[in-house]
């Protein structure tokens, strides 16, 4: 599945600023991603980019950071 800018991922397990940094760093490396916003309070990671972005690649990057995607909207 591919998405274009503004996709929100509900992520479980993030509890601190280090979590935010880890997720931001991993997701930023996904091709096409130009913007990553992590809201620790809600657990939402919002990803924007130029053109289509592979949602599976985003989920894999979040998993690489040590967290799990619960839902995508």
Contact map, one row per residue, 1 for C-alpha under 8 A:
1110000000000000000000000000000000000000000000000000011100000000000000000
1111000000000000000000000000000000000000000000000001111100000000000000000
1111101000000000000000000000000000000000000000000001111000000000000000000
0111111000000000000000000000000000000000000000011111100000000000000000000
0011111000000000000000000000000000000000000000111111100000000000000000000
0001111100000000000000000000000000000000000001111000000000000000000000000
0011111110000000000000000000000000000000000001110000000000000000000000011
0000011111000000000000000000000000000000000111100000000000000000000000011
0000001111100000000000000000000000000000000111100000000000000000000011111
0000000111110000000000000000000000000000001110000000000000000000000011110
0000000011111100000000000000000000000000001110000000000000000000001111100
0000000001111100000000000000000000000000001000000000000000000000001111000
0000000000111110000000000000000000000000000000000000000000000000001100000
0000000000111111001100000000000000000001001000000000000000000000001000000
0000000000001111101000000000000000000001000000000000000000000000000000000
0000000000000111111100000000000000000001000000000000000000000000000000000
0000000000000011111110000000000000000001000000000000000000000000000000000
0000000000000001111111000000000000000000000000000000000000000000000000000
0000000000000111111111100000000000000000000000000000000000000000100000000
0000000000000101111111110000000000000111000000000000000000000000000000000
0000000000000000111111111000000000000000000000000000000000000000000000000
0000000000000000011111111100000000000000000000000000000000000000100000000
0000000000000000001111111110000000000100000000000000000000001100100000000
0000000000000000000111111111000000011100000000000000000000000000000000000
0000000000000000000011111111100000000000000000000000000000000000000000000
0000000000000000000001111111110000000000000000000000000000001101100000000
0000000000000000000000111111110010010000000000000000000001001100000000000
0000000000000000000000011111111011110000000000000000000000000000000000000
0000000000000000000000001111111010000000000000000000000000000000000000000
0000000000000000000000000111111110000000000000000000000011001000000000000
0000000000000000000000000001111110000000000000000000100000000000000000000
0000000000000000000000000000011111000000000000001111100000000000000000000
0000000000000000000000000011111111110000000000111100100000000000000000000
0000000000000000000000000001000111110000000000111100000000000000000000000
0000000000000000000000000001000011111000000001111000000000000000000000000
0000000000000000000000010011000011111100000011110000000000000000000000000
0000000000000000000000010000000000111110000011100000000000000000000000000
0000000000000000000100110000000000011111001111000000000000000000000000000
0000000000000000000100000000000000001111111110000000000000000000000000000
0000000000000111100100000000000000000111111100000000000000000000000000000
0000000000000000000000000000000000000011111000000000000000000000000000000
0000000000000000000000000000000000000011111100000000000000000000000000000
0000000001110100000000000000000000000111111110000000000000000000000000000
0000000111100000000000000000000000000111011111000000000000000000000000000
0000000111100000000000000000000000011110001111100000000000000000000000000
0000011110000000000000000000000000111100000111110000000000000000000000000
0000111110000000000000000000000011111000000011111000000000000000000000000
0001111000000000000000000000000011110000000001111100000000000000000000000
0001110000000000000000000000000111100000000000111111100000000000000000000
0001100000000000000000000000000111000000000000011111000000000000000000000
0001100000000000000000000000000100000000000000001111100000000000000000000
0111100000000000000000000000000100000000000000001111110000000000000000000
0111100000000000000000000000001110000000000000001011111011000000000000000
1110000000000000000000000000000000000000000000000001111111000000000000000
1110000000000000000000000000000000000000000000000000111111100000000000000
1100000000000000000000000000000000000000000000000000011111110000000000000
0000000000000000000000000000010000000000000000000000111111111000000000000
0000000000000000000000000010010000000000000000000000111111111100000000000
0000000000000000000000000000000000000000000000000000001111111110000110000
0000000000000000000000000000000000000000000000000000000111111111000000000
0000000000000000000000100110010000000000000000000000000011111111100000000
0000000000000000000000100110000000000000000000000000000001111111111110000
0000000000000000000000000000000000000000000000000000000000111111111110000
0000000000000000000000000100000000000000000000000000000000011111111000000
0000000000000000001001100100000000000000000000000000000000001111111000000
0000000000000000000000000000000000000000000000000000000000000111111100000
0000000000111100000000000000000000000000000000000000000000000111111110000
0000000000111000000000000000000000000000000000000000000000100110011111000
0000000011110000000000000000000000000000000000000000000000100110001111110
0000000011110000000000000000000000000000000000000000000000000000000111110
0000000011100000000000000000000000000000000000000000000000000000000011111
0000001111000000000000000000000000000000000000000000000000000000000011111
0000001110000000000000000000000000000000000000000000000000000000000000111
